Amino acid sequence: VEGLVARGCLMQLTGGSLLGAMGPHCQQVSEWMLERGLVHFLATDAHGPKSRRPLLRRACERAAQLTDWETAVALCCENPAAVAAGRDVTITPPKPAARRSFGSWLPWRKAA
């Protein structure tokens, strides 16, 4: 992900992933991406009013807890509006990563 963002790719998370609807491992990776500044859009994965309901308000609140309110508003409102209007998305460089091995993200490799 870091390499793709460094090359100019924009990344999106679904609210359900950030809130744990896709499982704890997906939530952990989503939070890590958000805290590192590797996310540019936060969206619903809504398929209808009953199946995969929109979770954007709670996800935006969680994003604000992990980053700040300004970032959360950019992810949920400003950046999507910029794309819809054909404008560039303002991005900030990702934060440097703490040294972790790739294996530490594997669900069967729990830290002691």
C-alpha positions in Angstrom: 0.0 0.0 0.0 2.8 2.4 0.9 4.4 2.0 -2.5 1.2 2.5 -4.3 0.5 5.7 -2.4 4.0 6.9 -3.0 3.4 6.5 -6.7 0.2 8.6 -6.5 -2.5 6.1 -6.0 -5.4 7.2 -3.8 -6.8 4.6 -1.3 -10.3 4.1 0.0 -11.5 2.3 3.1 -15.1 1.2 3.7 -16.7 2.2 6.9 -17.5 -1.4 7.8 -13.8 -2.3 7.6 -12.9 0.5 10.0 -15.6 -0.5 12.4 -14.8 -4.2 12.4 -17.7 -5.5 10.3 -15.2 -7.4 8.2 -13.4 -8.9 11.2 -10.8 -7.8 13.7 -7.8 -8.2 11.4 -9.4 -6.1 8.6 -10.2 -3.5 11.3 -6.6 -3.5 12.6 -5.2 -3.0 9.1 -7.7 -0.3 8.3 -6.8 1.6 11.5 -3.1 1.3 10.7 -3.6 2.7 7.2 -5.7 5.6 8.6 -3.2 6.4 11.3 -0.4 6.4 8.8 -2.1 8.8 6.4 -2.5 6.1 3.7 -6.3 6.6 3.2 -7.8 9.3 1.0 -11.5 8.3 1.0 -13.8 6.7 3.6 -16.9 5.3 2.0 -19.9 3.1 2.7 -20.1 -0.4 1.3 -23.9 -0.1 1.3 -25.8 -2.5 -1.0 -29.2 -1.3 0.2 -31.1 -0.2 3.3 -31.1 -3.7 4.8 -28.0 -5.4 3.4 -24.7 -3.8 4.3 -26.3 -0.7 5.6 -24.4 2.6 5.4 -22.1 3.1 8.4 -20.4 6.3 7.4 -21.4 8.5 10.4 -19.9 6.1 12.9 -16.9 5.5 10.6 -16.2 9.2 10.3 -16.4 9.6 14.0 -13.9 6.7 14.4 -11.6 8.2 11.8 -11.7 11.5 13.8 -10.7 9.6 17.0 -7.7 8.0 15.2 -6.6 11.1 13.4 -8.5 14.5 13.8 -11.8 16.0 12.8 -10.3 17.9 9.8 -8.9 14.7 8.3 -12.1 12.8 8.9 -14.1 15.5 7.1 -11.7 15.4 4.2 -12.0 11.6 3.9 -15.8 11.5 4.1 -16.8 14.8 2.4 -14.1 17.0 0.8 -12.1 14.4 -1.1 -15.2 12.6 -2.6 -16.7 16.0 -3.6 -13.4 17.0 -5.3 -13.4 13.8 -7.4 -17.1 14.3 -8.3 -16.3 17.8 -9.4 -13.3 16.8 -11.4 -10.9 18.6 -9.0 -7.6 17.3 -7.6 -7.6 15.7 -4.2 -5.3 17.4 -1.8 -3.1 14.8 -0.1 -0.5 14.9 2.7 2.5 12.7 2.7 2.1 9.5 4.8 3.6 9.3 8.2 6.8 7.2 8.6 6.1 3.6 9.7 7.4 2.1 12.9 9.5 -0.9 12.0 7.2 -3.9 12.0 7.6 -7.1 10.1 5.0 -8.1 7.5 4.4 -11.2 9.4 3.1 -9.3 12.4 -0.1 -8.5 10.4 -0.8 -12.2 9.7 -3.8 -13.2 11.8 -2.2 -16.5 13.0 0.9 -14.6 14.2 -0.1 -13.0 17.5 2.4 -10.8 19.4 3.5 -12.2 22.7 
